[in-house]
Amino acid sequence: MKITETRLPGVLLIEPKVFGDARGAFWETWNAKRYADAGLQSHFVQDNVSRSSRGVLRGLHLQHPQAQGKLVQVLQGEVFDVAVDLRRDSPHFGHWVGVTLTGENAQQLWVPPGFHHGFCVLSETVIFSYKCTDFYAPQAEIGVLWSDPEIGIEWPLDDPILSGKDIALPRVSEISRDLLPSVHDYPAAGN
């Protein structure tokens, strides 16, 4: 397994060791000891799977308090996956990182608690999986508009398919900074 720190401290790209032959391939998607030995020690309480069609964009989502760290991966298909640091006192406030995850490359992205997350679907369909460190808490959701120019994410599509909830999300400038998490709320997320 190879772990690479992205340009956002705490957001990690994970490449599991894939064993393949003429029959197909095998890899571990989670092994508590192996991941802890590599520096990613987390207690997961909920696993989620979503299926989406080409052009669907989900995000940008966060829970605070009761933040969820997410270990995300694609089981089938392809997405452009994004993590955004909107912790109000972070030196990386407003910065984002995006990676292409596919069922073929088997890569995972670790999105620490306190970071916004979203993805858009690049394949005909996608099956997207993520492990969460806390339970879903709708009362703790804080979303940000996917196209907020203050963040400036370079999405690989211009006219995504969005949920009604995601269309109505505010821009960062429309959210009281007091509602956003602090680096002190989630110190394991890196600075």
Buried (B, 14 or more C-beta within 10 A) or exposed (E): BEBEEBEBBBBBBBBBEEEEEEEEEEEEBBEEEEBEEBEBEBEBEEEEEEEBEBBBBBBBBBBBEBBBBBBBBBBBBBBBBBBBBBBBEBEBBEBBBBBEBBBEBBBBBBBBBBBBBBBBBBBEEBBBBBBBBBEEEEEBBBBBBBBBEEBEBEBEBEEBBBEEEBEEBEEBEEBEEEEBBBBEBBEEBBE
